[in-house]
Amino acid sequence: MTDTHSQAPSIGFNDVLRFILELFAIVSLGIWGFIAWPFAWNILFGIGAPVLAIALWALFRSPKAVFEIDTFGKALVEIVVMTSAAFAWWSLGQPIVAIVFAVVALISGIVNGRKELR
């Protein structure tokens, strides 16, 4: 007998970490938008920055992305989103959060990139 069901993809530690990093980046951009800008602009950036990050991720980087791009294009989108979140924390006067987030995102991205290039 043949198995007609495809196997579910295995979800590892790095996949869970990457999901948490993505959520943290989106929340970070929202916090930055609402805190770093004066009234009226804070509403625009507080909503617009996370929406832009979500749109970039959904269009190009997610596992079910709308547009299929190569590994280097995916890496570029990820670098833009994660670096933006790190710079957001830096501009809010939280360099430790920015550096820790950037280092963890970098290591996780390298591990994932090596997995994708196999």
PyMOL CGO cylinders between C-alpha atoms (Angstrom):
from pymol import cmd
from pymol.cgo import CYLINDER

trace = [
    CYLINDER, 0.00, 0.00, 0.00, 1.20, 3.47, -0.74, 0.3, 1, 1, 1, 1, 1, 1,
    CYLINDER, 1.20, 3.47, -0.74, 0.79, 6.40, 1.55, 0.3, 1, 1, 1, 1, 1, 1,
    CYLINDER, 0.79, 6.40, 1.55, -1.33, 9.03, -0.19, 0.3, 1, 1, 1, 1, 1, 1,
    CYLINDER, -1.33, 9.03, -0.19, -0.88, 11.58, 2.57, 0.3, 1, 1, 1, 1, 1, 1,
    CYLINDER, -0.88, 11.58, 2.57, 2.11, 13.86, 2.37, 0.3, 1, 1, 1, 1, 1, 1,
    CYLINDER, 2.11, 13.86, 2.37, 4.16, 14.14, 5.51, 0.3, 1, 1, 1, 1, 1, 1,
    CYLINDER, 4.16, 14.14, 5.51, 3.73, 17.28, 7.56, 0.3, 1, 1, 1, 1, 1, 1,
    CYLINDER, 3.73, 17.28, 7.56, 6.86, 19.43, 7.62, 0.3, 1, 1, 1, 1, 1, 1,
    CYLINDER, 6.86, 19.43, 7.62, 8.85, 19.07, 10.82, 0.3, 1, 1, 1, 1, 1, 1,
    CYLINDER, 8.85, 19.07, 10.82, 9.02, 22.17, 12.96, 0.3, 1, 1, 1, 1, 1, 1,
    CYLINDER, 9.02, 22.17, 12.96, 12.31, 22.58, 14.76, 0.3, 1, 1, 1, 1, 1, 1,
    CYLINDER, 12.31, 22.58, 14.76, 13.61, 24.87, 17.46, 0.3, 1, 1, 1, 1, 1, 1,
    CYLINDER, 13.61, 24.87, 17.46, 14.92, 27.42, 14.95, 0.3, 1, 1, 1, 1, 1, 1,
    CYLINDER, 14.92, 27.42, 14.95, 11.52, 27.58, 13.20, 0.3, 1, 1, 1, 1, 1, 1,
    CYLINDER, 11.52, 27.58, 13.20, 9.82, 28.45, 16.48, 0.3, 1, 1, 1, 1, 1, 1,
    CYLINDER, 9.82, 28.45, 16.48, 12.57, 30.97, 17.31, 0.3, 1, 1, 1, 1, 1, 1,
    CYLINDER, 12.57, 30.97, 17.31, 12.19, 32.60, 13.89, 0.3, 1, 1, 1, 1, 1, 1,
    CYLINDER, 12.19, 32.60, 13.89, 8.43, 32.94, 14.40, 0.3, 1, 1, 1, 1, 1, 1,
    CYLINDER, 8.43, 32.94, 14.40, 8.99, 34.58, 17.78, 0.3, 1, 1, 1, 1, 1, 1,
    CYLINDER, 8.99, 34.58, 17.78, 11.59, 36.91, 16.25, 0.3, 1, 1, 1, 1, 1, 1,
    CYLINDER, 11.59, 36.91, 16.25, 9.17, 37.87, 13.50, 0.3, 1, 1, 1, 1, 1, 1,
    CYLINDER, 9.17, 37.87, 13.50, 6.42, 38.68, 16.01, 0.3, 1, 1, 1, 1, 1, 1,
    CYLINDER, 6.42, 38.68, 16.01, 8.90, 40.62, 18.16, 0.3, 1, 1, 1, 1, 1, 1,
    CYLINDER, 8.90, 40.62, 18.16, 10.03, 42.63, 15.12, 0.3, 1, 1, 1, 1, 1, 1,
    CYLINDER, 10.03, 42.63, 15.12, 6.45, 43.54, 14.20, 0.3, 1, 1, 1, 1, 1, 1,
    CYLINDER, 6.45, 43.54, 14.20, 5.56, 44.54, 17.77, 0.3, 1, 1, 1, 1, 1, 1,
    CYLINDER, 5.56, 44.54, 17.77, 8.84, 46.48, 18.04, 0.3, 1, 1, 1, 1, 1, 1,
    CYLINDER, 8.84, 46.48, 18.04, 8.04, 48.51, 14.94, 0.3, 1, 1, 1, 1, 1, 1,
    CYLINDER, 8.04, 48.51, 14.94, 4.60, 49.31, 16.35, 0.3, 1, 1, 1, 1, 1, 1,
    CYLINDER, 4.60, 49.31, 16.35, 6.04, 50.40, 19.69, 0.3, 1, 1, 1, 1, 1, 1,
    CYLINDER, 6.04, 50.40, 19.69, 8.64, 52.52, 17.91, 0.3, 1, 1, 1, 1, 1, 1,
    CYLINDER, 8.64, 52.52, 17.91, 5.99, 54.15, 15.74, 0.3, 1, 1, 1, 1, 1, 1,
    CYLINDER, 5.99, 54.15, 15.74, 3.78, 55.11, 18.68, 0.3, 1, 1, 1, 1, 1, 1,
    CYLINDER, 3.78, 55.11, 18.68, 6.56, 56.26, 21.02, 0.3, 1, 1, 1, 1, 1, 1,
    CYLINDER, 6.56, 56.26, 21.02, 9.17, 57.89, 18.77, 0.3, 1, 1, 1, 1, 1, 1,
    CYLINDER, 9.17, 57.89, 18.77, 6.92, 60.28, 16.89, 0.3, 1, 1, 1, 1, 1, 1,
    CYLINDER, 6.92, 60.28, 16.89, 4.77, 63.22, 17.97, 0.3, 1, 1, 1, 1, 1, 1,
    CYLINDER, 4.77, 63.22, 17.97, 0.97, 63.03, 17.89, 0.3, 1, 1, 1, 1, 1, 1,
    CYLINDER, 0.97, 63.03, 17.89, -0.64, 62.43, 14.52, 0.3, 1, 1, 1, 1, 1, 1,
    CYLINDER, -0.64, 62.43, 14.52, 2.60, 61.07, 13.10, 0.3, 1, 1, 1, 1, 1, 1,
    CYLINDER, 2.60, 61.07, 13.10, 2.69, 58.44, 15.83, 0.3, 1, 1, 1, 1, 1, 1,
    CYLINDER, 2.69, 58.44, 15.83, -0.60, 57.00, 14.62, 0.3, 1, 1, 1, 1, 1, 1,
    CYLINDER, -0.60, 57.00, 14.62, 0.67, 56.84, 11.05, 0.3, 1, 1, 1, 1, 1, 1,
    CYLINDER, 0.67, 56.84, 11.05, 4.01, 55.22, 11.96, 0.3, 1, 1, 1, 1, 1, 1,
    CYLINDER, 4.01, 55.22, 11.96, 2.59, 53.12, 14.81, 0.3, 1, 1, 1, 1, 1, 1,
    CYLINDER, 2.59, 53.12, 14.81, 0.22, 51.41, 12.41, 0.3, 1, 1, 1, 1, 1, 1,
    CYLINDER, 0.22, 51.41, 12.41, 2.11, 51.84, 9.13, 0.3, 1, 1, 1, 1, 1, 1,
    CYLINDER, 2.11, 51.84, 9.13, 5.51, 50.43, 10.11, 0.3, 1, 1, 1, 1, 1, 1,
    CYLINDER, 5.51, 50.43, 10.11, 4.19, 47.04, 11.32, 0.3, 1, 1, 1, 1, 1, 1,
    CYLINDER, 4.19, 47.04, 11.32, 1.75, 46.82, 8.40, 0.3, 1, 1, 1, 1, 1, 1,
    CYLINDER, 1.75, 46.82, 8.40, 4.61, 47.43, 5.95, 0.3, 1, 1, 1, 1, 1, 1,
    CYLINDER, 4.61, 47.43, 5.95, 6.73, 44.76, 7.67, 0.3, 1, 1, 1, 1, 1, 1,
    CYLINDER, 6.73, 44.76, 7.67, 3.84, 42.28, 7.61, 0.3, 1, 1, 1, 1, 1, 1,
    CYLINDER, 3.84, 42.28, 7.61, 3.19, 43.01, 3.93, 0.3, 1, 1, 1, 1, 1, 1,
    CYLINDER, 3.19, 43.01, 3.93, 6.85, 42.51, 2.99, 0.3, 1, 1, 1, 1, 1, 1,
    CYLINDER, 6.85, 42.51, 2.99, 7.01, 39.28, 4.97, 0.3, 1, 1, 1, 1, 1, 1,
    CYLINDER, 7.01, 39.28, 4.97, 3.75, 37.92, 3.55, 0.3, 1, 1, 1, 1, 1, 1,
    CYLINDER, 3.75, 37.92, 3.55, 4.59, 38.82, -0.03, 0.3, 1, 1, 1, 1, 1, 1,
    CYLINDER, 4.59, 38.82, -0.03, 8.18, 37.58, -0.14, 0.3, 1, 1, 1, 1, 1, 1,
    CYLINDER, 8.18, 37.58, -0.14, 9.40, 35.75, 2.96, 0.3, 1, 1, 1, 1, 1, 1,
    CYLINDER, 9.40, 35.75, 2.96, 6.66, 33.60, 4.50, 0.3, 1, 1, 1, 1, 1, 1,
    CYLINDER, 6.66, 33.60, 4.50, 6.52, 29.85, 3.76, 0.3, 1, 1, 1, 1, 1, 1,
    CYLINDER, 6.52, 29.85, 3.76, 3.40, 30.50, 1.66, 0.3, 1, 1, 1, 1, 1, 1,
    CYLINDER, 3.40, 30.50, 1.66, 4.63, 33.75, 0.10, 0.3, 1, 1, 1, 1, 1, 1,
    CYLINDER, 4.63, 33.75, 0.10, 2.64, 35.35, -2.70, 0.3, 1, 1, 1, 1, 1, 1,
    CYLINDER, 2.64, 35.35, -2.70, 5.75, 35.86, -4.82, 0.3, 1, 1, 1, 1, 1, 1,
    CYLINDER, 5.75, 35.86, -4.82, 8.34, 33.09, -4.99, 0.3, 1, 1, 1, 1, 1, 1,
    CYLINDER, 8.34, 33.09, -4.99, 11.84, 34.59, -4.95, 0.3, 1, 1, 1, 1, 1, 1,
    CYLINDER, 11.84, 34.59, -4.95, 15.26, 33.03, -4.56, 0.3, 1, 1, 1, 1, 1, 1,
    CYLINDER, 15.26, 33.03, -4.56, 17.00, 32.48, -1.23, 0.3, 1, 1, 1, 1, 1, 1,
    CYLINDER, 17.00, 32.48, -1.23, 19.03, 35.68, -1.49, 0.3, 1, 1, 1, 1, 1, 1,
    CYLINDER, 19.03, 35.68, -1.49, 15.92, 37.78, -2.11, 0.3, 1, 1, 1, 1, 1, 1,
    CYLINDER, 15.92, 37.78, -2.11, 14.26, 36.19, 0.92, 0.3, 1, 1, 1, 1, 1, 1,
    CYLINDER, 14.26, 36.19, 0.92, 17.36, 36.95, 2.97, 0.3, 1, 1, 1, 1, 1, 1,
    CYLINDER, 17.36, 36.95, 2.97, 17.28, 40.58, 1.85, 0.3, 1, 1, 1, 1, 1, 1,
    CYLINDER, 17.28, 40.58, 1.85, 13.64, 40.99, 2.93, 0.3, 1, 1, 1, 1, 1, 1,
    CYLINDER, 13.64, 40.99, 2.93, 14.44, 39.37, 6.27, 0.3, 1, 1, 1, 1, 1, 1,
    CYLINDER, 14.44, 39.37, 6.27, 17.46, 41.60, 6.80, 0.3, 1, 1, 1, 1, 1, 1,
    CYLINDER, 17.46, 41.60, 6.80, 15.38, 44.72, 6.08, 0.3, 1, 1, 1, 1, 1, 1,
    CYLINDER, 15.38, 44.72, 6.08, 12.62, 43.77, 8.54, 0.3, 1, 1, 1, 1, 1, 1,
    CYLINDER, 12.62, 43.77, 8.54, 14.89, 42.55, 11.33, 0.3, 1, 1, 1, 1, 1, 1,
    CYLINDER, 14.89, 42.55, 11.33, 17.36, 45.44, 10.98, 0.3, 1, 1, 1, 1, 1, 1,
    CYLINDER, 17.36, 45.44, 10.98, 14.50, 47.93, 11.06, 0.3, 1, 1, 1, 1, 1, 1,
    CYLINDER, 14.50, 47.93, 11.06, 13.29, 46.45, 14.33, 0.3, 1, 1, 1, 1, 1, 1,
    CYLINDER, 13.29, 46.45, 14.33, 16.81, 46.57, 15.81, 0.3, 1, 1, 1, 1, 1, 1,
    CYLINDER, 16.81, 46.57, 15.81, 17.24, 50.21, 14.74, 0.3, 1, 1, 1, 1, 1, 1,
    CYLINDER, 17.24, 50.21, 14.74, 13.82, 50.98, 16.22, 0.3, 1, 1, 1, 1, 1, 1,
    CYLINDER, 13.82, 50.98, 16.22, 14.99, 49.78, 19.65, 0.3, 1, 1, 1, 1, 1, 1,
    CYLINDER, 14.99, 49.78, 19.65, 18.27, 51.66, 19.23, 0.3, 1, 1, 1, 1, 1, 1,
    CYLINDER, 18.27, 51.66, 19.23, 16.43, 54.90, 18.45, 0.3, 1, 1, 1, 1, 1, 1,
    CYLINDER, 16.43, 54.90, 18.45, 14.23, 54.39, 21.52, 0.3, 1, 1, 1, 1, 1, 1,
    CYLINDER, 14.23, 54.39, 21.52, 17.36, 54.41, 23.68, 0.3, 1, 1, 1, 1, 1, 1,
    CYLINDER, 17.36, 54.41, 23.68, 17.46, 50.65, 24.24, 0.3, 1, 1, 1, 1, 1, 1,
    CYLINDER, 17.46, 50.65, 24.24, 20.80, 49.58, 22.72, 0.3, 1, 1, 1, 1, 1, 1,
    CYLINDER, 20.80, 49.58, 22.72, 20.99, 46.32, 24.72, 0.3, 1, 1, 1, 1, 1, 1,
    CYLINDER, 20.99, 46.32, 24.72, 17.63, 45.15, 23.40, 0.3, 1, 1, 1, 1, 1, 1,
    CYLINDER, 17.63, 45.15, 23.40, 18.68, 46.20, 19.89, 0.3, 1, 1, 1, 1, 1, 1,
    CYLINDER, 18.68, 46.20, 19.89, 22.00, 44.34, 20.01, 0.3, 1, 1, 1, 1, 1, 1,
    CYLINDER, 22.00, 44.34, 20.01, 20.60, 41.16, 21.60, 0.3, 1, 1, 1, 1, 1, 1,
    CYLINDER, 20.60, 41.16, 21.60, 17.73, 41.08, 19.10, 0.3, 1, 1, 1, 1, 1, 1,
    CYLINDER, 17.73, 41.08, 19.10, 20.07, 41.72, 16.16, 0.3, 1, 1, 1, 1, 1, 1,
    CYLINDER, 20.07, 41.72, 16.16, 22.53, 39.00, 17.21, 0.3, 1, 1, 1, 1, 1, 1,
    CYLINDER, 22.53, 39.00, 17.21, 19.81, 36.40, 17.83, 0.3, 1, 1, 1, 1, 1, 1,
    CYLINDER, 19.81, 36.40, 17.83, 18.10, 37.28, 14.52, 0.3, 1, 1, 1, 1, 1, 1,
    CYLINDER, 18.10, 37.28, 14.52, 21.43, 37.10, 12.69, 0.3, 1, 1, 1, 1, 1, 1,
    CYLINDER, 21.43, 37.10, 12.69, 22.33, 33.68, 14.07, 0.3, 1, 1, 1, 1, 1, 1,
    CYLINDER, 22.33, 33.68, 14.07, 18.85, 32.33, 13.41, 0.3, 1, 1, 1, 1, 1, 1,
    CYLINDER, 18.85, 32.33, 13.41, 18.91, 33.74, 9.88, 0.3, 1, 1, 1, 1, 1, 1,
    CYLINDER, 18.91, 33.74, 9.88, 22.28, 32.16, 9.14, 0.3, 1, 1, 1, 1, 1, 1,
    CYLINDER, 22.28, 32.16, 9.14, 21.10, 28.77, 10.40, 0.3, 1, 1, 1, 1, 1, 1,
    CYLINDER, 21.10, 28.77, 10.40, 17.93, 29.02, 8.32, 0.3, 1, 1, 1, 1, 1, 1,
    CYLINDER, 17.93, 29.02, 8.32, 19.79, 30.25, 5.24, 0.3, 1, 1, 1, 1, 1, 1,
    CYLINDER, 19.79, 30.25, 5.24, 22.17, 27.31, 5.39, 0.3, 1, 1, 1, 1, 1, 1,
    CYLINDER, 22.17, 27.31, 5.39, 19.18, 24.98, 5.68, 0.3, 1, 1, 1, 1, 1, 1,
    CYLINDER, 19.18, 24.98, 5.68, 17.49, 26.58, 2.66, 0.3, 1, 1, 1, 1, 1, 1,
    CYLINDER, 17.49, 26.58, 2.66, 20.62, 26.35, 0.52, 0.3, 1, 1, 1, 1, 1, 1,
    CYLINDER, 20.62, 26.35, 0.52, 20.90, 22.57, 0.96, 0.3, 1, 1, 1, 1, 1, 1,
]
cmd.load_cgo(trace, "trace")
